[in-house]
Amino acid sequence: MPTPRPPQPKQSRPLQTWHFARRTPNFLIDLHREQGDVFGLHFQKHPWTVFAHPDAIKEIFTAPASALRAGEGNEILGPPLGKHSLLLLDGDEHMRQRRMLLPSFHGEKLATQKTAMERVAEDVVGRLPRSQPFALRPQMQEIALEVILEVVLGVEPSDARHDGLSKAVGNLLDRIGVPGRLVITGMLGPEHPIVKRMFKPILKPLDAGIYDLITERRGAKDLEDRSDILSMLLLAKDEDGNGMSDPELRDELVTLIVAGHETTSTALSWAFERLTRDPAGLKRLEDESRTEETIWSDAVAKEALRLRPVLDFVVRRVGEPIEIAGYKFEPGEFIAPAIKLVHLREEIYPDAETFKPERWLDTKPGTYTWIPFGGGVRRCIGFSFAMAEMDVVLRAVARTVHLEPVGEPEKAVSRFITSSPARGGEVLIPA
């Protein structure tokens, strides 16, 4: 007797696409409540099966890479990131690139990178407007962009290429953040001529700047002394002693730009949007930020990423027949662990919809219950880098200014593949 298919939404595909693209409040939560821990969703070219229980998440994250292919699951990201992006690769090629990238985000270099992050954050925080409401997200984007230019690309403000690269990166991020581009790519597929034409003029200035930078940096005499990620990638070798080609470097750098900028700036905006509505929690961060301790800032970052994960899902494409949560899936099908739904489970997080950083003071994140960076062999390699940047910025803001919330709590809106505060995290610095 064939395995029954997971329950499917009653809404038509266009209506599901509309709700998903607009981050309609409670759309996923309502589907979860109506359909259970496994249900269908069809808003892209291919339908998904969504999983919301940690046991199923564990099955997915521990499955053989050949059975569940994350690179193919991320195909919607192909047009801006490129075919060599770590997020688009599977199998041996994915592991090769991952091993070459990992050292750039760990060890003694991270301490040097944090120093640069702090300098950038303090400069932007010192210029925040006073006595008038403003959205934090653009300010967090400015910090994240400058961190990318200095820490990832190794281009400081005094560099003649700085402003041109900054403009090209900002233009790409603004243009791909339009929800309609995600919808069109999802419905037509990343290889469709319309999709390719849509992205070509957006990418051209940035690609030119990055290739020029790679060419110049390959001839640098001080690569081993530099701490920027581009320089470290130029030194990286695989097991056969081969380095990355220029197209591989380009795709990994654009991946770091898009992933690092959007996720970090959005996560920080959500952290302050939630924390400013918790006066005692904000005061605690302000007090801690003047010390060497980072216990509370770490708890604030973890709770913000739990309650307002930047990504609602990670996606896998089935490569071999596999059974998950009692359902059988065949090659070509798409499955999606639902980060947001796992993070809202009451049996794991009592009072789950309330922002409570204190829940992390005596609890470590669960491998399959706190998954803002995904999991398994596909866990985001920039996890430590992102958490370090969040800590640096949270503390820099808290020790410099006092923020107060503006208006009602903000709902989530779609920006490319992320869920962002509707008003950008609106706050006020009193006179």
NORPEPE-V573518 format. One record per residue. BURIAL is # if it has 16 or more other ideal C-beta (glycine too) atoms within 10 Angstrom, else .. Layout:
{{BURIAL} {BURIAL}}
//
This chain:
{{.} {.} {.} {.} {.} {#} {.} {.} {#} {.} {#} {.} {.} {.} {.} {#} {#} {.} {#} {#} {#} {.} {#} {#} {.} {.} {#} {#} {.} {.} {#} {#} {.} {.} {#} {.} {#} {#} {#} {#} {#} {#} {#} {#} {.} {.} {.} {#} {#} {#} {#} {#} {#} {#} {.} {#} {#} {#} {#} {#} {#} {.} {#} {.} {#} {.} {#} {#} {#} {#} {#} {#} {#} {#} {#} {#} {#} {#} {#} {#} {#} {#} {.} {#} {#} {#} {#} {#} {#} {#} {.} {.} {.} {#} {.} {#} {#} {.} {.} {#} {#} {.} {.} {#} {#} {.} {.} {.} {#} {#} {.} {.} {#} {#} {.} {#} {#} {#} {.} {#} {#} {#} {.} {#} {#} {.} {.} {.} {.} {.} {.} {.} {.} {#} {#} {#} {#} {.} {#} {#} {#} {#} {#} {#} {#} {#} {#} {#} {#} {#} {#} {#} {#} {#} {#} {.} {.} {.} {.} {.} {#} {#} {.} {#} {#} {#} {.} {#} {#} {.} {.} {#} {#} {.} {#} {#} {#} {.} {#} {.} {#} {#} {#} {.} {#} {#} {.} {.} {#} {#} {.} {.} {.} {.} {#} {.} {.} {#} {#} {.} {.} {#} {#} {.} {#} {#} {#} {.} {#} {#} {.} {.} {#} {#} {.} {.} {#} {.} {.} {.} {.} {.} {#} {.} {.} {#} {#} {#} {#} {#} {#} {#} {#} {#} {.} {#} {.} {.} {.} {.} {.} {.} {.} {#} {.} {.} {.} {#} {#} {#} {#} {#} {#} {#} {#} {#} {#} {#} {#} {#} {#} {#} {#} {#} {#} {#} {#} {#} {#} {#} {#} {#} {#} {#} {#} {#} {.} {#} {.} {.} {#} {#} {.} {#} {#} {#} {.} {#} {#} {.} {.} {.} {.} {#} {.} {#} {#} {#} {#} {#} {#} {#} {#} {#} {#} {#} {#} {#} {#} {#} {#} {#} {#} {#} {#} {#} {#} {#} {#} {.} {.} {#} {.} {#} {#} {.} {#} {.} {#} {.} {.} {.} {#} {#} {#} {#} {#} {#} {#} {#} {#} {#} {#} {#} {#} {.} {.} {.} {#} {.} {.} {.} {.} {.} {#} {#} {#} {.} {#} {#} {.} {.} {.} {.} {.} {.} {.} {#} {#} {#} {#} {#} {#} {#} {#} {#} {.} {#} {.} {#} {#} {#} {.} {.} {#} {#} {#} {#} {#} {#} {#} {#} {#} {#} {#} {#} {#} {#} {#} {.} {.} {.} {#} {.} {#} {#} {.} {.} {.} {#} {.} {#} {#} {#} {#} {#} {#} {#} {#} {#} {#} {#} {#} {#} {#} {#} {#} {#} {#} {.} {.}}
//
